[in-house]
């Protein structure tokens, strides 16, 4: 599992927003691994993201335009 798998899922479903939990479940890996790879992809400007605060939780949605 790596950045390429995450990027492939997001490009196959362009415009659909995912959380790290959803991607981790689909790839069958830990949320920490997905969060690390998302951070790397965001640094390279490959992903769009939006952070929401819902109750006590921060939820980040990522997608590809």
PQR file of N, CA, C, O and H, with PARSE charges and radii, in Angstrom:
ATOM      1  N   UNK A   1       0.850  -1.172   0.000 -0.4000 1.5000
ATOM      2  CA  UNK A   1       0.000   0.000   0.000 -0.0000 2.0000
ATOM      3  C   UNK A   1       0.889   1.226   0.000  0.5500 1.7000
ATOM      4  O   UNK A   1       1.894   1.286   0.708 -0.5500 1.4000
ATOM      5  N   UNK A   2       0.506   2.194  -0.799 -0.4000 1.5000
ATOM      6  CA  UNK A   2       1.280   3.411  -0.853 -0.0000 2.0000
ATOM      7  C   UNK A   2       0.495   4.539  -1.473  0.5500 1.7000
ATOM      8  O   UNK A   2      -0.721   4.464  -1.646 -0.5500 1.4000
ATOM      9  H   UNK A   2      -0.311   2.145  -1.374  0.4000 1.0000
ATOM     10  N   UNK A   3       1.215   5.576  -1.798 -0.4000 1.5000
ATOM     11  CA  UNK A   3       0.599   6.761  -2.365 -0.0000 2.0000
ATOM     12  C   UNK A   3      -0.104   6.463  -3.682  0.5500 1.7000
ATOM     13  O   UNK A   3      -1.157   7.028  -3.974 -0.5500 1.4000
ATOM     14  H   UNK A   3       2.203   5.637  -1.657  0.4000 1.0000
ATOM     15  N   UNK A   4       0.484   5.575  -4.470 -0.4000 1.5000
ATOM     16  CA  UNK A   4      -0.088   5.277  -5.783 -0.0000 2.0000
ATOM     17  C   UNK A   4      -1.475   4.647  -5.655  0.5500 1.7000
ATOM     18  O   UNK A   4      -2.379   5.000  -6.414 -0.5500 1.4000
ATOM     19  H   UNK A   4       1.339   5.116  -4.233  0.4000 1.0000
ATOM     20  N   UNK A   5      -1.658   3.734  -4.722 -0.4000 1.5000
ATOM     21  CA  UNK A   5      -2.959   3.089  -4.537 -0.0000 2.0000
ATOM     22  C   UNK A   5      -4.019   4.103  -4.124  0.5500 1.7000
ATOM     23  O   UNK A   5      -5.149   4.064  -4.610 -0.5500 1.4000
ATOM     24  H   UNK A   5      -0.924   3.448  -4.107  0.4000 1.0000
ATOM     25  N   UNK A   6      -3.648   5.007  -3.225 -0.4000 1.5000
ATOM     26  CA  UNK A   6      -4.585   6.049  -2.787 -0.0000 2.0000
ATOM     27  C   UNK A   6      -4.937   6.943  -3.966  0.5500 1.7000
ATOM     28  O   UNK A   6      -6.109   7.243  -4.194 -0.5500 1.4000
ATOM     29  H   UNK A   6      -2.730   5.038  -2.830  0.4000 1.0000
ATOM     30  N   UNK A   7      -3.929   7.367  -4.714 -0.4000 1.5000
ATOM     31  CA  UNK A   7      -4.153   8.234  -5.863 -0.0000 2.0000
ATOM     32  C   UNK A   7      -5.023   7.537  -6.904  0.5500 1.7000
ATOM     33  O   UNK A   7      -5.887   8.176  -7.506 -0.5500 1.4000
ATOM     34  H   UNK A   7      -2.977   7.123  -4.530  0.4000 1.0000
ATOM     35  N   UNK A   8      -4.814   6.237  -7.129 -0.4000 1.5000
ATOM     36  CA  UNK A   8      -5.619   5.478  -8.092 -0.0000 2.0000
ATOM     37  C   UNK A   8      -7.088   5.458  -7.681  0.5500 1.7000
ATOM     38  O   UNK A   8      -7.966   5.679  -8.515 -0.5500 1.4000
ATOM     39  H   UNK A   8      -4.113   5.718  -6.640  0.4000 1.0000
ATOM     40  N   UNK A   9      -7.358   5.199  -6.419 -0.4000 1.5000
ATOM     41  CA  UNK A   9      -8.745   5.176  -5.931 -0.0000 2.0000
ATOM     42  C   UNK A   9      -9.403   6.536  -6.131  0.5500 1.7000
ATOM     43  O   UNK A   9     -10.548   6.620  -6.577 -0.5500 1.4000
ATOM     44  H   UNK A   9      -6.645   5.020  -5.741  0.4000 1.0000
ATOM     45  N   UNK A  10      -8.675   7.595  -5.801 -0.4000 1.5000
ATOM     46  CA  UNK A  10      -9.244   8.934  -5.919 -0.0000 2.0000
ATOM     47  C   UNK A  10      -9.450   9.351  -7.374  0.5500 1.7000
ATOM     48  O   UNK A  10     -10.419  10.046  -7.681 -0.5500 1.4000
ATOM     49  H   UNK A  10      -7.745   7.526  -5.439  0.4000 1.0000
ATOM     50  N   UNK A  11      -8.564   8.945  -8.265 -0.4000 1.5000
ATOM     51  CA  UNK A  11      -8.739   9.307  -9.673 -0.0000 2.0000
ATOM     52  C   UNK A  11      -9.831   8.477 -10.340  0.5500 1.7000
ATOM     53  O   UNK A  11     -10.497   8.959 -11.257 -0.5500 1.4000
ATOM     54  H   UNK A  11      -7.777   8.380  -8.016  0.4000 1.0000
ATOM     55  N   UNK A  12     -10.024   7.239  -9.895 -0.4000 1.5000
ATOM     56  CA  UNK A  12     -11.104   6.413 -10.439 -0.0000 2.0000
ATOM     57  C   UNK A  12     -12.470   6.995 -10.066  0.5500 1.7000
ATOM     58  O   UNK A  12     -13.442   6.838 -10.805 -0.5500 1.4000
ATOM     59  H   UNK A  12      -9.484   6.848  -9.150  0.4000 1.0000
ATOM     60  N   UNK A  13     -12.532   7.661  -8.927 -0.4000 1.5000
ATOM     61  CA  UNK A  13     -13.784   8.229  -8.432 -0.0000 2.0000
ATOM     62  C   UNK A  13     -13.638   9.745  -8.301  0.5500 1.7000
ATOM     63  O   UNK A  13     -13.833  10.305  -7.222 -0.5500 1.4000
ATOM     64  H   UNK A  13     -11.742   7.789  -8.328  0.4000 1.0000
ATOM     65  N   UNK A  14     -13.295  10.402  -9.408 -0.4000 1.5000
ATOM     66  CA  UNK A  14     -13.050  11.846  -9.393 -0.0000 2.0000
ATOM     67  C   UNK A  14     -14.239  12.592  -8.808  0.5500 1.7000
ATOM     68  O   UNK A  14     -15.392  12.299  -9.126 -0.5500 1.4000
ATOM     69  H   UNK A  14     -13.136   9.948 -10.284  0.4000 1.0000
ATOM     70  N   UNK A  15     -13.943  13.557  -7.950 -0.4000 1.5000
ATOM     71  CA  UNK A  15     -14.979  14.386  -7.356 -0.0000 2.0000
ATOM     72  C   UNK A  15     -15.591  13.799  -6.096  0.5500 1.7000
ATOM     73  O   UNK A  15     -16.207  14.529  -5.319 -0.5500 1.4000
ATOM     74  H   UNK A  15     -13.007  13.795  -7.691  0.4000 1.0000
ATOM     75  N   UNK A  16     -15.438  12.498  -5.873 -0.4000 1.5000
ATOM     76  CA  UNK A  16     -15.972  11.880  -4.662 -0.0000 2.0000
ATOM     77  C   UNK A  16     -15.004  12.131  -3.521  0.5500 1.7000
ATOM     78  O   UNK A  16     -13.791  11.990  -3.678 -0.5500 1.4000
ATOM     79  H   UNK A  16     -14.937  11.905  -6.504  0.4000 1.0000
ATOM     80  N   UNK A  17     -15.551  12.507  -2.365 -0.4000 1.5000
ATOM     81  CA  UNK A  17     -14.721  12.827  -1.214 -0.0000 2.0000
ATOM     82  C   UNK A  17     -14.598  11.611  -0.298  0.5500 1.7000
ATOM     83  O   UNK A  17     -15.571  10.899  -0.051 -0.5500 1.4000
ATOM     84  H   UNK A  17     -16.537  12.621  -2.237  0.4000 1.0000
ATOM     85  N   UNK A  18     -13.397  11.393   0.193 -0.4000 1.5000
ATOM     86  CA  UNK A  18     -13.102  10.277   1.086 -0.0000 2.0000
ATOM     87  C   UNK A  18     -12.476  10.787   2.379  0.5500 1.7000
ATOM     88  O   UNK A  18     -11.799  11.815   2.390 -0.5500 1.4000
ATOM     89  H   UNK A  18     -12.607  11.972  -0.007  0.4000 1.0000
ATOM     90  N   UNK A  19     -12.709  10.067   3.455 -0.4000 1.5000
ATOM     91  CA  UNK A  19     -11.983  10.314   4.688 -0.0000 2.0000
ATOM     92  C   UNK A  19     -10.848   9.297   4.768  0.5500 1.7000
ATOM     93  O   UNK A  19     -10.822   8.320   4.021 -0.5500 1.4000
ATOM     94  H   UNK A  19     -13.260   9.232   3.446  0.4000 1.0000
ATOM     95  N   UNK A  20      -9.914   9.538   5.680 -0.4000 1.5000
ATOM     96  CA  UNK A  20      -8.814   8.579   5.849 -0.0000 2.0000
ATOM     97  C   UNK A  20      -9.355   7.222   6.289  0.5500 1.7000
ATOM     98  O   UNK A  20      -8.826   6.180   5.901 -0.5500 1.4000
ATOM     99  H   UNK A  20      -9.935  10.332   6.288  0.4000 1.0000
ATOM    100  N   UNK A  21     -10.394   7.239   7.088 -0.4000 1.5000
ATOM    101  CA  UNK A  21     -10.988   5.977   7.556 -0.0000 2.0000
ATOM    102  C   UNK A  21     -11.563   5.183   6.390  0.5500 1.7000
ATOM    103  O   UNK A  21     -11.383   3.967   6.320 -0.5500 1.4000
ATOM    104  H   UNK A  21     -10.824   8.085   7.403  0.4000 1.0000
ATOM    105  N   UNK A  22     -12.245   5.853   5.482 -0.4000 1.5000
ATOM    106  CA  UNK A  22     -12.831   5.163   4.329 -0.0000 2.0000
ATOM    107  C   UNK A  22     -11.745   4.566   3.434  0.5500 1.7000
ATOM    108  O   UNK A  22     -11.859   3.428   2.979 -0.5500 1.4000
ATOM    109  H   UNK A  22     -12.391   6.840   5.538  0.4000 1.0000
ATOM    110  N   UNK A  23     -10.696   5.346   3.189 -0.4000 1.5000
ATOM    111  CA  UNK A  23      -9.602   4.839   2.354 -0.0000 2.0000
ATOM    112  C   UNK A  23      -8.882   3.682   3.029  0.5500 1.7000
ATOM    113  O   UNK A  23      -8.528   2.702   2.373 -0.5500 1.4000
ATOM    114  H   UNK A  23     -10.604   6.271   3.558  0.4000 1.0000
ATOM    115  N   UNK A  24      -8.663   3.789   4.337 -0.4000 1.5000
ATOM    116  CA  UNK A  24      -7.988   2.710   5.067 -0.0000 2.0000
ATOM    117  C   UNK A  24      -8.796   1.424   5.006  0.5500 1.7000
ATOM    118  O   UNK A  24      -8.240   0.338   4.839 -0.5500 1.4000
ATOM    119  H   UNK A  24      -8.951   4.584   4.870  0.4000 1.0000
ATOM    120  N   UNK A  25     -10.104   1.550   5.140 -0.4000 1.5000
ATOM    121  CA  UNK A  25     -10.966   0.370   5.094 -0.0000 2.0000
ATOM    122  C   UNK A  25     -10.935  -0.268   3.701  0.5500 1.7000
ATOM    123  O   UNK A  25     -10.890  -1.492   3.571 -0.5500 1.4000
ATOM    124  H   UNK A  25     -10.556   2.432   5.275  0.4000 1.0000
ATOM    125  N   UNK A  26     -10.958   0.568   2.673 -0.4000 1.5000
ATOM    126  CA  UNK A  26     -10.954   0.046   1.304 -0.0000 2.0000
ATOM    127  C   UNK A  26      -9.634  -0.622   0.955  0.5500 1.7000
ATOM    128  O   UNK A  26      -9.612  -1.605   0.215 -0.5500 1.4000
ATOM    129  H   UNK A  26     -10.995   1.561   2.779  0.4000 1.0000
ATOM    130  N   UNK A  27      -8.518  -0.089   1.488 -0.4000 1.5000
ATOM    131  CA  UNK A  27      -7.202  -0.645   1.196 -0.0000 2.0000
ATOM    132  C   UNK A  27      -6.756  -1.683   2.223  0.5500 1.7000
ATOM    133  O   UNK A  27      -5.728  -2.339   2.052 -0.5500 1.4000
ATOM    134  H   UNK A  27      -8.536   0.710   2.089  0.4000 1.0000
ATOM    135  N   UNK A  28      -7.540  -1.824   3.292 -0.4000 1.5000
ATOM    136  CA  UNK A  28      -7.250  -2.791   4.348 -0.0000 2.0000
ATOM    137  C   UNK A  28      -5.892  -2.519   5.020  0.5500 1.7000
ATOM    138  O   UNK A  28      -5.082  -3.427   5.205 -0.5500 1.4000
ATOM    139  H   UNK A  28      -8.375  -1.291   3.431  0.4000 1.0000
ATOM    140  N   UNK A  29      -5.671  -1.250   5.379 -0.4000 1.5000
ATOM    141  CA  UNK A  29      -4.455  -0.822   6.078 -0.0000 2.0000
ATOM    142  C   UNK A  29      -4.862   0.111   7.214  0.5500 1.7000
ATOM    143  O   UNK A  29      -6.040   0.430   7.374 -0.5500 1.4000
ATOM    144  H   UNK A  29      -6.329  -0.512   5.229  0.4000 1.0000
ATOM    145  N   UNK A  30      -3.883   0.545   7.999 -0.4000 1.5000
ATOM    146  CA  UNK A  30      -4.187   1.423   9.122 -0.0000 2.0000
ATOM    147  C   UNK A  30      -4.449   2.850   8.656  0.5500 1.7000
ATOM    148  O   UNK A  30      -3.974   3.277   7.604 -0.5500 1.4000
ATOM    149  H   UNK A  30      -2.926   0.286   7.870  0.4000 1.0000
ATOM    150  N   UNK A  31      -5.220   3.581   9.470 -0.4000 1.5000
ATOM    151  CA  UNK A  31      -5.509   4.981   9.164 -0.0000 2.0000
ATOM    152  C   UNK A  31      -4.237   5.822   9.201  0.5500 1.7000
ATOM    153  O   UNK A  31      -4.113   6.789   8.449 -0.5500 1.4000
ATOM    154  H   UNK A  31      -5.606   3.235  10.325  0.4000 1.0000
ATOM    155  N   UNK A  32      -3.295   5.464  10.068 -0.4000 1.5000
ATOM    156  CA  UNK A  32      -2.039   6.210  10.174 -0.0000 2.0000
ATOM    157  C   UNK A  32      -1.245   6.124   8.867  0.5500 1.7000
ATOM    158  O   UNK A  32      -0.646   7.111   8.439 -0.5500 1.4000
ATOM    159  H   UNK A  32      -3.396   4.679  10.679  0.4000 1.0000
ATOM    160  N   UNK A  33      -1.240   4.962   8.242 -0.4000 1.5000
ATOM    161  CA  UNK A  33      -0.541   4.796   6.960 -0.0000 2.0000
ATOM    162  C   UNK A  33      -1.173   5.659   5.882  0.5500 1.7000
ATOM    163  O   UNK A  33      -0.480   6.307   5.098 -0.5500 1.4000
ATOM    164  H   UNK A  33      -1.726   4.161   8.590  0.4000 1.0000
ATOM    165  N   UNK A  34      -2.483   5.657   5.853 -0.4000 1.5000
ATOM    166  CA  UNK A  34      -3.196   6.458   4.859 -0.0000 2.0000
ATOM    167  C   UNK A  34      -2.956   7.942   5.115  0.5500 1.7000
ATOM    168  O   UNK A  34      -2.720   8.699   4.174 -0.5500 1.4000
ATOM    169  H   UNK A  34      -3.046   5.131   6.489  0.4000 1.0000
ATOM    170  N   UNK A  35      -3.012   8.363   6.366 -0.4000 1.5000
ATOM    171  CA  UNK A  35      -2.807   9.774   6.708 -0.0000 2.0000
ATOM    172  C   UNK A  35      -1.406  10.231   6.296  0.5500 1.7000
ATOM    173  O   UNK A  35      -1.243  11.341   5.791 -0.5500 1.4000
ATOM    174  H   UNK A  35      -3.204   7.748   7.131  0.4000 1.0000
ATOM    175  N   UNK A  36      -0.410   9.394   6.506 -0.4000 1.5000
ATOM    176  CA  UNK A  36       0.966   9.726   6.122 -0.0000 2.0000
ATOM    177  C   UNK A  36       1.074   9.916   4.610  0.5500 1.7000
ATOM    178  O   UNK A  36       1.682  10.878   4.141 -0.5500 1.4000
ATOM    179  H   UNK A  36      -0.542   8.492   6.916  0.4000 1.0000
ATOM    180  N   UNK A  37       0.480   8.990   3.851 -0.4000 1.5000
ATOM    181  CA  UNK A  37       0.564   9.076   2.391 -0.0000 2.0000
ATOM    182  C   UNK A  37      -0.255  10.244   1.846  0.5500 1.7000
ATOM    183  O   UNK A  37       0.140  10.867   0.860 -0.5500 1.4000
ATOM    184  H   UNK A  37      -0.013   8.208   4.232  0.4000 1.0000
ATOM    185  N   UNK A  38      -1.382  10.546   2.471 -0.4000 1.5000
ATOM    186  CA  UNK A  38      -2.179  11.696   2.055 -0.0000 2.0000
ATOM    187  C   UNK A  38      -1.387  12.987   2.269  0.5500 1.7000
ATOM    188  O   UNK A  38      -1.409  13.884   1.426 -0.5500 1.4000
ATOM    189  H   UNK A  38      -1.703  10.040   3.272  0.4000 1.0000
ATOM    190  N   UNK A  39      -0.701  13.070   3.384 -0.4000 1.5000
ATOM    191  CA  UNK A  39       0.125  14.249   3.665 -0.0000 2.0000
ATOM    192  C   UNK A  39       1.179  14.445   2.566  0.5500 1.7000
ATOM    193  O   UNK A  39       1.413  15.565   2.111 -0.5500 1.4000
ATOM    194  H   UNK A  39      -0.683  12.341   4.068  0.4000 1.0000
ATOM    195  N   UNK A  40       1.804  13.350   2.152 -0.4000 1.5000
ATOM    196  CA  UNK A  40       2.809  13.430   1.094 -0.0000 2.0000
ATOM    197  C   UNK A  40       2.182  13.869  -0.232  0.5500 1.7000
ATOM    198  O   UNK A  40       2.760  14.683  -0.952 -0.5500 1.4000
ATOM    199  H   UNK A  40       1.613  12.441   2.521  0.4000 1.0000
ATOM    200  N   UNK A  41       1.011  13.335  -0.554 -0.4000 1.5000
ATOM    201  CA  UNK A  41       0.338  13.708  -1.795 -0.0000 2.0000
ATOM    202  C   UNK A  41      -0.119  15.166  -1.764  0.5500 1.7000
ATOM    203  O   UNK A  41      -0.088  15.849  -2.788 -0.5500 1.4000
ATOM    204  H   UNK A  41       0.541  12.674   0.031  0.4000 1.0000
ATOM    205  N   UNK A  42      -0.541  15.640  -0.599 -0.4000 1.5000
ATOM    206  CA  UNK A  42      -0.954  17.036  -0.487 -0.0000 2.0000
ATOM    207  C   UNK A  42       0.232  17.975  -0.662  0.5500 1.7000
ATOM    208  O   UNK A  42       0.089  19.042  -1.258 -0.5500 1.4000
ATOM    209  H   UNK A  42      -0.567  15.085   0.232  0.4000 1.0000
ATOM    210  N   UNK A  43       1.391  17.600  -0.157 -0.4000 1.5000
ATOM    211  CA  UNK A  43       2.601  18.412  -0.338 -0.0000 2.0000
ATOM    212  C   UNK A  43       2.946  18.563  -1.809  0.5500 1.7000
ATOM    213  O   UNK A  43       3.445  19.608  -2.226 -0.5500 1.4000
ATOM    214  H   UNK A  43       1.507  16.733   0.327  0.4000 1.0000
ATOM    215  N   UNK A  44       2.685  17.537  -2.594 -0.4000 1.5000
ATOM    216  CA  UNK A  44       2.955  17.571  -4.021 -0.0000 2.0000
ATOM    217  C   UNK A  44       1.836  18.207  -4.831  0.5500 1.7000
ATOM    218  O   UNK A  44       1.900  18.237  -6.060 -0.5500 1.4000
ATOM    219  H   UNK A  44       2.279  16.688  -2.255  0.4000 1.0000
ATOM    220  N   UNK A  45       0.806  18.717  -4.152 -0.4000 1.5000
ATOM    221  CA  UNK A  45      -0.356  19.357  -4.790 -0.0000 2.0000
ATOM    222  C   UNK A  45      -1.108  18.418  -5.731  0.5500 1.7000
ATOM    223  O   UNK A  45      -1.609  18.842  -6.773 -0.5500 1.4000
ATOM    224  H   UNK A  45       0.754  18.692  -3.154  0.4000 1.0000
ATOM    225  N   UNK A  46      -1.183  17.148  -5.357 -0.4000 1.5000
ATOM    226  CA  UNK A  46      -1.942  16.184  -6.154 -0.0000 2.0000
ATOM    227  C   UNK A  46      -3.384  16.049  -5.662  0.5500 1.7000
ATOM    228  O   UNK A  46      -4.250  15.593  -6.408 -0.5500 1.4000
ATOM    229  H   UNK A  46      -0.776  16.804  -4.511  0.4000 1.0000
ATOM    230  N   UNK A  47      -3.647  16.441  -4.415 -0.4000 1.5000
ATOM    231  CA  UNK A  47      -4.964  16.272  -3.811 -0.0000 2.0000
ATOM    232  C   UNK A  47      -5.538  17.600  -3.351  0.5500 1.7000
ATOM    233  O   UNK A  47      -4.809  18.544  -3.047 -0.5500 1.4000
ATOM    234  H   UNK A  47      -2.943  16.811  -3.809  0.4000 1.0000
ATOM    235  N   UNK A  48      -6.857  17.647  -3.310 -0.4000 1.5000
ATOM    236  CA  UNK A  48      -7.577  18.747  -2.668 -0.0000 2.0000
ATOM    237  C   UNK A  48      -8.056  18.215  -1.322  0.5500 1.7000
ATOM    238  O   UNK A  48      -8.330  17.024  -1.179 -0.5500 1.4000
ATOM    239  H   UNK A  48      -7.449  16.880  -3.557  0.4000 1.0000
ATOM    240  N   UNK A  49      -8.154  19.096  -0.346 -0.4000 1.5000
ATOM    241  CA  UNK A  49      -8.639  18.633   0.950 -0.0000 2.0000
ATOM    242  C   UNK A  49      -9.401  19.740   1.652  0.5500 1.7000
ATOM    243  O   UNK A  49      -9.194  20.925   1.391 -0.5500 1.4000
ATOM    244  H   UNK A  49      -7.931  20.064  -0.462  0.4000 1.0000
ATOM    245  N   UNK A  50     -10.284  19.330   2.543 -0.4000 1.5000
ATOM    246  CA  UNK A  50     -11.066  20.258   3.346 -0.0000 2.0000
ATOM    247  C   UNK A  50     -11.206  19.661   4.728  0.5500 1.7000
ATOM    248  O   UNK A  50     -11.561  18.491   4.869 -0.5500 1.4000
ATOM    249  H   UNK A  50     -10.452  18.367   2.755  0.4000 1.0000
ATOM    250  N   UNK A  51     -10.928  20.460   5.756 -0.4000 1.5000
ATOM    251  CA  UNK A  51     -10.974  19.986   7.132 -0.0000 2.0000
ATOM    252  C   UNK A  51     -12.230  20.523   7.809  0.5500 1.7000
ATOM    253  O   UNK A  51     -12.523  21.716   7.726 -0.5500 1.4000
ATOM    254  H   UNK A  51     -10.639  21.410   5.641  0.4000 1.0000
ATOM    255  N   UNK A  52     -12.971  19.644   8.478 -0.4000 1.5000
ATOM    256  CA  UNK A  52     -14.179  20.005   9.207 -0.0000 2.0000
ATOM    257  C   UNK A  52     -14.016  19.603  10.664  0.5500 1.7000
ATOM    258  O   UNK A  52     -13.361  18.606  10.969 -0.5500 1.4000
ATOM    259  H   UNK A  52     -12.734  18.675   8.545  0.4000 1.0000
ATOM    260  N   UNK A  53     -14.602  20.367  11.550 -0.4000 1.5000
ATOM    261  CA  UNK A  53     -14.619  19.996  12.966 -0.0000 2.0000
ATOM    262  C   UNK A  53     -16.056  19.609  13.294  0.5500 1.7000
ATOM    263  O   UNK A  53     -16.961  20.442  13.242 -0.5500 1.4000
ATOM    264  H   UNK A  53     -15.134  21.177  11.303  0.4000 1.0000
ATOM    265  N   UNK A  54     -16.252  18.357  13.625 -0.4000 1.5000
ATOM    266  CA  UNK A  54     -17.571  17.841  13.975 -0.0000 2.0000
ATOM    267  C   UNK A  54     -17.501  17.334  15.404  0.5500 1.7000
ATOM    268  O   UNK A  54     -16.808  16.361  15.700 -0.5500 1.4000
ATOM    269  H   UNK A  54     -15.517  17.680  13.667  0.4000 1.0000
ATOM    270  N   UNK A  55     -18.218  17.998  16.272 -0.4000 1.5000
ATOM    271  CA  UNK A  55     -18.159  17.745  17.710 -0.0000 2.0000
ATOM    272  C   UNK A  55     -16.714  17.823  18.171  0.5500 1.7000
ATOM    273  O   UNK A  55     -16.121  18.897  18.077 -0.5500 1.4000
ATOM    274  H   UNK A  55     -18.781  18.788  16.032  0.4000 1.0000
ATOM    275  N   UNK A  56     -16.124  16.764  18.655 -0.4000 1.5000
ATOM    276  CA  UNK A  56     -14.751  16.801  19.138 -0.0000 2.0000
ATOM    277  C   UNK A  56     -13.755  16.252  18.134  0.5500 1.7000
ATOM    278  O   UNK A  56     -12.570  16.127  18.443 -0.5500 1.4000
ATOM    279  H   UNK A  56     -16.606  15.891  18.731  0.4000 1.0000
ATOM    280  N   UNK A  57     -14.217  15.923  16.938 -0.4000 1.5000
ATOM    281  CA  UNK A  57     -13.364  15.259  15.962 -0.0000 2.0000
ATOM    282  C   UNK A  57     -13.058  16.170  14.781  0.5500 1.7000
ATOM    283  O   UNK A  57     -13.923  16.908  14.309 -0.5500 1.4000
ATOM    284  H   UNK A  57     -15.180  16.025  16.686  0.4000 1.0000
ATOM    285  N   UNK A  58     -11.836  16.110  14.318 -0.4000 1.5000
ATOM    286  CA  UNK A  58     -11.462  16.769  13.073 -0.0000 2.0000
ATOM    287  C   UNK A  58     -11.566  15.739  11.962  0.5500 1.7000
ATOM    288  O   UNK A  58     -10.975  14.662  12.045 -0.5500 1.4000
ATOM    289  H   UNK A  58     -11.133  15.511  14.701  0.4000 1.0000
ATOM    290  N   UNK A  59     -12.312  16.070  10.934 -0.4000 1.5000
ATOM    291  CA  UNK A  59     -12.482  15.159   9.814 -0.0000 2.0000
ATOM    292  C   UNK A  59     -11.946  15.847   8.570  0.5500 1.7000
ATOM    293  O   UNK A  59     -12.322  16.980   8.267 -0.5500 1.4000
ATOM    294  H   UNK A  59     -12.792  16.945  10.867  0.4000 1.0000
ATOM    295  N   UNK A  60     -11.070  15.164   7.855 -0.4000 1.5000
ATOM    296  CA  UNK A  60     -10.480  15.709   6.636 -0.0000 2.0000
ATOM    297  C   UNK A  60     -10.979  14.896   5.464  0.5500 1.7000
ATOM    298  O   UNK A  60     -10.851  13.672   5.439 -0.5500 1.4000
ATOM    299  H   UNK A  60     -10.765  14.244   8.101  0.4000 1.0000
ATOM    300  N   UNK A  61     -11.555  15.593   4.481 -0.4000 1.5000
ATOM    301  CA  UNK A  61     -11.984  14.949   3.248 -0.0000 2.0000
ATOM    302  C   UNK A  61     -10.945  15.248   2.180  0.5500 1.7000
ATOM    303  O   UNK A  61     -10.447  16.371   2.091 -0.5500 1.4000
ATOM    304  H   UNK A  61     -11.659  16.587   4.501  0.4000 1.0000
ATOM    305  N   UNK A  62     -10.613  14.247   1.366 -0.4000 1.5000
ATOM    306  CA  UNK A  62      -9.655  14.424   0.266 -0.0000 2.0000
ATOM    307  C   UNK A  62     -10.306  13.970  -1.030  0.5500 1.7000
ATOM    308  O   UNK A  62     -11.145  13.070  -1.038 -0.5500 1.4000
ATOM    309  H   UNK A  62     -11.017  13.335   1.438  0.4000 1.0000
ATOM    310  N   UNK A  63      -9.902  14.612  -2.133 -0.4000 1.5000
ATOM    311  CA  UNK A  63     -10.418  14.258  -3.446 -0.0000 2.0000
ATOM    312  C   UNK A  63      -9.490  14.789  -4.514  0.5500 1.7000
ATOM    313  O   UNK A  63      -8.591  15.581  -4.230 -0.5500 1.4000
ATOM    314  H   UNK A  63      -9.220  15.344  -2.125  0.4000 1.0000
ATOM    315  N   UNK A  64      -9.708  14.350  -5.751 -0.4000 1.5000
ATOM    316  CA  UNK A  64      -8.948  14.812  -6.902 -0.0000 2.0000
ATOM    317  C   UNK A  64      -9.937  15.512  -7.828  0.5500 1.7000
ATOM    318  O   UNK A  64     -11.011  14.988  -8.123 -0.5500 1.4000
ATOM    319  H   UNK A  64     -10.438  13.707  -5.982  0.4000 1.0000
ATOM    320  N   UNK A  65      -9.558  16.697  -8.276 -0.4000 1.5000
ATOM    321  CA  UNK A  65     -10.426  17.438  -9.228 -0.0000 2.0000
ATOM    322  C   UNK A  65     -10.129  17.048 -10.643  0.5500 1.7000
ATOM    323  O   UNK A  65     -10.755  17.563 -11.570 -0.5500 1.4000
ATOM    324  H   UNK A  65      -8.685  17.123  -8.037  0.4000 1.0000
TER
END
